[in-house]
Structure formats: structure tokens, C-alpha cells
Amino acid sequence: ASHYLWDSERNLENATGLDLGAELPLTEQLSIEAWLSGVDADIEGSSAESEGERYSLGGLYHFAEQEETLRPFVTMGVSHQELTDSADLSHDEALAYLGGGVKKYFDNNVMLRAELLGMNSLDNELTDVAARIAIGYAFGRSVSRPVLADRIEEQEQVAVREPEQPSKPKTPVQQATVPPADTDGDGIADDLDQCAGTKASYRVDQNGCPIMLSEKVSIALNVIFPTNSADIPDASLPEIKRVADFMQQFPNTTVTVEGHTDDRGRAAYNKSLSQKRADAVRLSLINDFSLGRERVVAIGYGEEKPIADNGTAEGRKENRRVVAVVEGNAQKPAVK
């Protein structure tokens, strides 16, 4: 709904109208939108009235990211307006408008939008003002809810596989009659040791520096969701924190978050739901645990990859899951 304050030269009473619009996001901050507006206004000093329609096309710039619940914005664009009075006399004109407002999201998709618009006629020196309030639904929007610190358990220790031990490198043969000094006890004389202070338990190369081993590290996450829901269960929050802690320990790792559902419902809906579940875990890792966006990818598979029998309630529960697989390489010194 919108309320119009007309320019005094129009000789129209203030009026309330109805609006219908659609918005298409282009980036995190930028969107384009189109509106159809209709209004009936009484003519001042007369029993006659004027009916009007306005067709608008414009853009929005948001000052907050998509996952924020409160998103201020500015909007600007152009309109074509048609006003017809009771005598069927019509008047067409082009308008340019500029305004600002805010969106308030009440869950992942439902929002309340309020804004104030200034509209200037390009054909006449007239300026109208309109205030609009609208209820909207955002298709495909998925965010995670904040995680409270007092709901997180103590960090679990992650066991890393002990690598196979390489053969001990040969140490240079010393030709001196008296053995040279080896202060750090790594088997390399001080005058050849380029890494002084190396732990005696480390294997070293001919320069006395630790031999570094590269090994593949991984950790699995399993989050079970309630039926037809993309809200992260409280019991799964420590699991997400465990994955985040592991990735902080190994900064070269990346994670793929896979969303899955059971086979009840339409396949297209299940795929969309699984993507929302994967996105919720991804955004939790990013927003709640400060992981870089480039390190976390979310993919929804829907009902394509069951791990249990969908014919039983227990099997369907296991299939309503999000699995995050972390992979990467870690460097650690070889030990003797």
C-alpha cells in the first residue's frame, strides 16, 4: 500500500493506492525492480475524482549483505504515469524518482519493506511524494541463525594419522680427528648447520634443517535436520564448531558442504531444501566461526544420494543430513 502527497498544482487530494512489484538481485548489494501502482484521488473542490496507474522500473542499492535481517537501501528509476478524470480526460507523463527505505526480514524469506519516494515530472515542473509499505517474499534466500557461545562444548581434539617414517638421511662424514661440535644434537656439525636449535627428535637434511612431510588430512561432519526444515539443530552446533576449529588448525584446507534429504515430496523441492540446508551450515561456518567465504562451498543433492532405507522412519532421518568433507595438505616435521 502507498500514500500519495500530490504537488499542489495538481489540485488532487492526498490518496492511498495499491502497489505490486518484483525484484531481481544482481549482486550482494544491487537489484533491479519493477512496480505497478494504482490510485484513485479526489479532485479538490469537486465531487469528481481522478484514477491513475504508474509503471516503474528502477534499481536498488543495499547497505547490508543478503544474510542480514535489517537491510537499508536507496532506490531510483523512471516511471510512466497515466491520470484519467471523471470526464475521461487523460494525462500521461514521464517521472524520475529517488527514494530510500529499509527491509526487515522475519525469517529466511518473509520481509516487511518501508520506503519514502520523491517523484519529479520530466514533462512538467511538478514533484509528488509517496510513502510505501509492502510485505514481500524472497525466493531462494537462506541464512543461518546466530550461534551462542554458551551452547558450544569444549573443542574436541582431532587425531591426525602418523605418517610413515622415511629412511634416515646420511650425515656428512667428518674428516677431523676430533669430532666437531653439534650443539643442538641433530647430527650436523655447527659449522654446517643452517638451522641451529632444531629439536634433536627431528630428522634433518644435510643442512641441519627439519625434513617436512606433506600429508592429507580430513574430517567429516554429519548434521541431521528435522523434516521439511533448514534450521540447524542445537545438537549439531558442536559438530560445526569442530569442523571450524579443524580448518583453523590447517589453513590450507577447503570444505564442501553437501545437503541431502529423504525421498518424500517432489524431487525439485527436495533439491531446493537440501541446498538451503547446505547453505545454512556454510553461512554458520562463515558468520559464526570467521572462515573465509572462498574456503566453503555448499551443494544440494536432494534425494539423489541416500545412505539409509527411505522405507523406514529411522532411515529417512539419516538421509535428512548435511555432510561436510574437509580436505587439504598439512606440513609437519619428520621425527626420528
N, C-alpha and C positions, 0 to 999 in steps of 0.2 A: 504494500500500500504506500501511496505517496501523497504529500500535501503541497499544493502549489501556492506561492505568493507571487501574483502576476505584477508585471510592470504597470504603474498607474495609468499609462496611456492606453492600455488595452481595454479599460473600462469593464474588467471582469472581476467578479467576487472571488475571494480565495476559495479553493476547492480541493477535494480529496479524490484520488483516482486509483486505478489498479494497474499493476505492472507485472510482466512476465519476462524472465531473462534467462540466458545461458552463458556460461563462462568456460573458456578452454585455456588451461595453463600451458605456457610455452616453456618457462624455466621455473626455478625455485621462487623467483620474485615476480615474474612478468606473466600476464594473462591478457587475452582478448575476450570481449564480451559483446553481446547483442541484447537489446531490450525492445519490447513492445509495450507502450504505455497508452492508457485511455483515461479520459477525464471529461466530466460534464460540469460546466461552470455557468452560474447565473450572470447575466449582463447587468451592470449597475444601473439602478434607476429604471428597470424594466422587468416585466414578467417573463421576457424571453430568456433563452439560455443558448449557450454555445457548446457543441460537442467537439472533442478533439482527439486525435491519435498522434503519437510520436514514435518514430522508428529510429533507434540509436545504435551506433557502432563505435566502440572505443576500446581503450586499453586500461589495465590496472597495473600499478607497481606496489608490491607489498614490502613492508619494512621488517617482516619477520619470516622465518622459514616455514615450510609447509607443515612441519610437525608441531609448531607452536599452537596453543589453544586460543591466543589472542593475536590477531594479525591486522594492525593498522595499514591503510592503503591510501593512495591517491589515484584518481581516475580522470581521464579526459577523452574527448571524442567529438563526433559530429552527429547531428540529428536532422531528420526531415519531419516537420510538424504540419498537420492539417487541422484547421479550425473551421467548423461549419455552424452557422447560427440557425435560428428557427425559420428564417426565410430562405434557407438552403443556399445562402451566400457563403462561399468557401474562401479560405485564405491559406495559401501554402507558403512556407518559408523554411530556410535552412538555419540551423543553430549550431554553435560551437559550445561545448560545455566543459567545465572544470569542477572537480569536487574532491572530497575526502571523506573517509569513514573508517569503520573497523568491523572485522568479523570475529565472532565469538563461537568457538566450536564446543559443543556439549558432549560429543563422543567422537569416534573416528570420522563420522560422516555428516551429522546434523549440525547446522550452524544458524546463527542469527546475525544478520547484516544490517547495519545502520549507516546512513551517509547523508551529506548535505551537498547539493549541486547548485552551481551558478550557470545559467544558460543565456548566452548572448545571441541575439538575432543577427545573422550575417546580411540580411536584406533590409532590416530596419534598426534604428538605434533604440532597441528595447532589451531589457535584461530581466529575466524571471529567476526566481529562486524556488527550489524544490527540496523537500526533505523526504527521504525514502527509508522504509524499514521492510526487511524481507526475511523469510525463512527459506533456507536452501539445503540441498543435499549434495554432498561431494562424492561422486562415484570413484571408487578405487583408492580413496585416501586411507592410509593405515599408519597409526603411530603407536608407540609403546607408552605405558604409564610409568611415572617415576618409581624408582626403587628406593625404599627407605633403608638407611644404613643399619638400623637396629633389626632388620629382618634378614640380614646376611650372616651366615655362620662363619666360623673361623676358616681361613684358607686351608685347603687340602694340599698336601704335598704330592707332587707329580713325580712318579718314578720314571726315570729315563734309562733305557736299555744300555748296559755297559758294552762298549764296542770291543771287537776282537783286538787282541794285543798284537801290534806289529813286532817284527823281529828287532832286536836291539841293534842300533847302528854301531858300526865300528868306530872306535875312538882313535884319534891320530896316535901314531907310535912316537913316543917321546925318545929322543936320542941322547938326552942329557944323562949324565952319570947320576946326578941327584934329581929325584922326581920334582917337577915344578909344582908351585903352589896351586891348589884348587880350592879357593875359599868357600864357594857355595856347594861343593861336593857333588857336582853334576857330571864329573868325569872329564871336563875340559879345562885345561890349564888357564889360569887367569890371563896370561898374555895373549891367548887365542879366544877367550870367552867374550862374545859381543853382547851377551845378555846376563850381566852379573846379577846375583841374587836369585837365580832360578831355584825353585824348590828341588831338593835332592830326589824327590819321588817322581819327578817328571822325566820322560825320555826327551833327549835333546839332539839337535843336529850337530854338524861339525863346528858350528859357530857358537855352540852352547845355548841356543835358543830352543824353547819348547816346540816339539813336533805337534802340530794341531791336526786333529781328526775331524772330518765332516761326517755327521750322521743325520739321518732322517728322524724327525720327532713328530708325534701326532697325539691328539687327544680327541675323544668322541663325546658329544653332548646329546642327551635324549630328553626332550621336553614333551610331555603328554598333555593334550588340550581337551577340555570338555567338548561335548557335541555342539557343532554349529557355532563355535566361539574362536576368536583370535586373541583373547585376553590371556596373558601369561599367568599360569597358576602360581600361587605363593610357594608351593613346594619345589618349584623348578628354579626359583631365583638363585639359590646357592650353586646350582649346576651352571647357570650362565656366568656367575662370578668366577667359578673355577676355570672356565674357558678363557675369560678375560685375563685372569691372573697368569695363566699359562702363556698367552700371547704376549703379555708384557715381559715375561721372562725371556721369550725368544722373539725379538723384534723383527726378524726376517720372515716370520710366518704369515700366512693368509688363511682365511676361513671361508668355507662355502656353507651357508645355512640352507638346508633343504626342508621344505614344508610338505607334509603328507596328510591325507585324510582316509577315512574308510570309504566304502563304496555306496553308502546310502546317499540319495539325491542325484541330481544331474551332474554329469561329468564336468561340464563347463563351470558350474557353480563350485564344485569341489576344487577345481584347479584354482579358481579365484580365491577361495577360502584358504587353500594351502599357501598361496602367495602372501596373503595377509598375515598368516601365522609366521612365515619365514621373515617377513618384513618387521614384524613386532620384535622378534628376537634380535634381528640385525640392528634395529634402532636402539634397543636396550644396550647392546654392546657398545654402540657409538655414543649415545647420550648419557648413559649411566656409568660407563666404565672408560670413556675417553679414548676408545680405539679409533684410528683413522678410518674415514669412510672408504678409502681405496683398499683397505685390508679386509673388508667384509662384503661378501656377495650373497644375495638371497635368491633362491629359485623355488618356485612352487610346482610340485609334480602331481598334485591332486591324488587320485586313487590309483595311479599307474604303478606304484612300487610298494605293494603291501608286504609286511613281514609276518603277518599272522592271518588266521582264518577269519574273513569277514562274516562268516555264518554264525559266529558266537559273539556275545557282548564283550567278553574279555579280549577276543581277537580284534574287534573293531576299536576298542580302547587303545590297544597297542599301535594300531595303524594311524590313529589321530596324533601325530607326533611331529616334532621338528628335530632333525638331526644336524649337528654342526660338526664338520670334519676339518680339523686344523692340520695343515701340513707345511713343512719347511725344513731348512737345514740349520743345524747348530754347530758351532765350533767349540771344541774343548781340548785341552792338552792331553796327550797320551801319557799314561803312567807306566812305571817300570813293572 
